[in-house]
């Protein structure tokens, strides 16, 4: 019987710690996504190519997924 109480205490301690860890990492990933968008836009201005528009759209979709990831973590 005491083992089940120990596991409950461990879960009640570890789950918030893990959630905070994932939230911090997702914010770092969001910063990375913002840097990627900035770099793609900067390079697209200096290098003219027919794929610049597609790369910019893809980087913006990447940023949107990073924001969705953070919103999903706050829903947990």
N, C-alpha and C positions, 0 to 999 in steps of 0.2 A: 504493500500500500504506500509506503513512503516514496518508492521509486516514481510512482505516477505524479506525486506532488512535485518532485524534483524536476521532472520533464515539463510540467506545466510552468513552473517558475523559469526554467531555461527558455521555453518558447516565448513567454511574456517579456523576457529581457532581450532575446536575440532578434526577434522579428522587427521591433522598432529600430534597432541598430542597423540591421541589414537594409531596411527601407530608407533610412537616412543616407546610408552609404550609396545606394542606387540613385537617390535624388541628387546627391552631390556629383556623382559621375555623369548623370544625364545633363546637368547644367554645364559641366565641362565639355560634353559632346555638343551642346548647343553653341557654346563659344567657338568650338572647332567648326561647326557648320557656318556660323557667321563669317569666320575667317575665310572659309572656302568660297562663299558667295562673293566676298570682297575681292579675293584673288582672281576669280573667274571674270568678274566684271572689269577689273583693272587690265587683265591680259587681253580681254576681248576688245578693249578700246585701242590697245597698241598693235594687236595682230589682227588683220582683217582676213576672215575666212568665212566660208558659207556655213560652217558648223557652230559658229559663235552663239547664235540664237539658241540652238539646241543645248549647248553646254550651260548657258545661263539658266534656261528653263530647268534643266536637270539639277543644277545646284540649288535653285529655289525650292524644288520639290524635296531635295535633301534637307533643307532648312525646315520646311513644313513638317516633315516626318520627325525631326528632332523636337519640334514644339509639341507635336502629338504625343511623343514619348513622355515628355514631362507632364503633360496633362493626364495621361494614362496613369502615371505613377502617383499623382495626387489623388486619383480616384480610388486607389487601393486602400 
